[in-house]
Amino acid sequence: MKQTVQMKNIQEKLQPGVITRDGFLGSDQRNLIDILEDDEARVRRIKLTHRQIADRMIVLRDAGMTGLGDFISVPPHYEIRVDSVRGKLPCPFGDPGILPKTNITVRNMKKNVEIIFTDLHIHLIGSHGFYEGKGSPFRLEPAALVDILEIKPEEE
């Protein structure tokens, strides 16, 4: 698909120093539309939707909220810590409202791996299918996210 003027404007907001110090694109030189289409294909290959992934992230974040900044055990084999950081961030895609700066660390103790994501990640994935550009320090690879959070496609 061709990059629209709207996508070009959003891509400008994703650059370093506009909304965040590091931006959202890392070393990825592709147009935003190409990044979105590539991640869409990745998620389709694992037979999920961005909404299903974001919903699982919400469930785990909400379970971890009771820990008040400490790791807590969440069945079946997770440790989760939710840290609130001062400030809020707007959606670079122009959605109304601002999101709290919250870091969610999920440790999958069975697999001995952890992943860190934010409330903004949850929104960007669920509403826009955006996992950040390659080389971004905060990029979430869809397959790794699905594996660590153990998200399964719904039975057909």
C-alpha positions in Angstrom: 0.0 0.0 0.0 1.1 3.5 -0.6 2.1 5.9 2.2 -0.6 8.5 2.6 -0.1 12.1 3.7 -1.8 11.2 7.0 0.7 8.3 7.6 3.6 10.6 6.7 2.4 13.1 9.3 2.1 10.3 11.9 5.6 9.0 11.0 7.0 12.5 11.7 5.5 12.3 15.2 7.3 9.0 15.7 10.7 10.5 15.2 13.2 11.0 18.1 12.5 14.1 20.2 8.9 14.7 19.1 6.9 12.7 21.7 9.7 10.7 23.3 13.5 11.1 23.4 14.2 8.0 21.4 11.2 8.1 19.2 9.4 4.9 18.1 11.1 3.9 14.8 14.7 3.0 15.9 16.8 2.4 12.8 13.9 1.3 10.7 14.0 3.4 7.4 10.7 2.0 6.0 7.6 4.0 5.6 5.1 3.6 8.5 2.6 1.8 6.2 5.2 -0.8 5.4 6.0 -1.4 9.1 2.3 -1.8 9.9 1.7 -4.1 7.0 4.7 -6.3 7.9 3.6 -6.7 11.5 0.0 -7.3 10.3 1.3 -10.2 8.2 3.4 -11.5 11.2 0.3 -11.5 13.5 -1.9 -13.1 10.8 0.7 -15.9 10.4 0.3 -16.8 14.0 -3.5 -16.7 13.6 -4.1 -13.9 16.1 -5.3 -10.3 16.0 -3.6 -7.2 17.5 -6.7 -6.9 19.7 -6.2 -10.4 21.2 -2.6 -9.6 21.9 -3.4 -6.3 23.5 -6.2 -7.9 25.6 -3.8 -10.4 27.0 -1.4 -7.6 27.9 -4.3 -5.8 29.7 -5.2 -8.9 31.7 -1.6 -9.4 32.9 -1.1 -5.7 33.6 -4.3 -5.6 35.7 -3.2 -8.7 37.6 0.1 -7.1 38.4 -1.4 -3.8 39.6 -2.1 -5.3 43.0 1.6 -5.5 43.6 2.0 -1.7 43.9 5.5 -1.7 42.3 6.6 -5.1 43.6 6.7 -8.4 41.7 3.7 -10.6 42.4 3.0 -14.2 41.4 0.3 -14.6 38.9 -0.9 -18.1 38.0 0.0 -20.2 36.3 3.8 -19.2 36.3 4.2 -15.5 35.9 5.8 -12.8 38.1 4.5 -9.3 37.2 5.5 -5.8 38.3 3.7 -2.7 37.4 5.7 0.6 37.9 4.0 3.9 37.5 6.3 6.6 36.1 5.5 10.3 36.4 3.9 11.8 33.3 1.7 10.8 30.5 2.1 10.4 26.7 -0.2 11.1 23.8 -1.0 8.6 21.1 1.2 9.5 18.1 -1.6 8.4 15.8 -3.7 11.3 17.1 -6.2 9.4 19.2 -7.8 11.6 21.9 -6.6 11.4 25.5 -3.2 10.7 27.0 -1.9 7.5 28.5 -0.1 7.1 31.8 3.6 6.2 31.7 3.4 2.7 33.2 6.0 0.0 32.8 4.8 -3.6 33.0 7.4 -6.3 33.5 6.2 -9.8 32.9 8.4 -12.7 33.8 7.4 -16.1 32.4 9.0 -18.3 35.0 8.4 -21.5 33.1 10.3 -20.2 30.1 12.7 -18.1 32.1 12.2 -15.0 30.0 10.7 -11.6 30.6 9.3 -8.7 28.6 8.6 -5.1 29.4 5.8 -3.1 27.9 3.8 0.0 28.6 0.2 1.2 28.6 1.1 3.1 25.4 2.3 -0.2 23.8 -1.0 -1.8 24.7 -2.9 1.0 23.0 -0.6 1.1 19.9 -0.9 -2.6 19.4 -4.6 -2.9 20.1 -5.7 0.2 18.2 -3.1 0.5 15.5 -1.2 -2.8 15.1 2.0 -0.9 15.8 4.8 -2.6 17.7 7.4 0.1 17.0 10.1 0.1 14.3 13.0 -2.3 14.0 16.0 -1.1 16.1 13.7 0.8 18.5 14.8 0.1 22.0 11.2 -0.5 22.9 10.1 -2.6 19.9 8.0 -5.6 20.8 8.4 -8.5 18.3 4.9 -9.9 17.8 6.0 -13.6 17.9 8.1 -13.1 21.0 5.3 -11.2 22.8 2.9 -14.0 21.9 5.3 -16.7 23.1 6.2 -15.1 26.4 2.6 -14.2 27.2 1.4 -17.6 26.0 -1.4 -16.3 23.8 -3.1 -19.0 21.9 -5.3 -18.6 18.8 -9.0 -19.2 19.5 -10.2 -22.7 18.5 -11.9 -22.7 15.1 
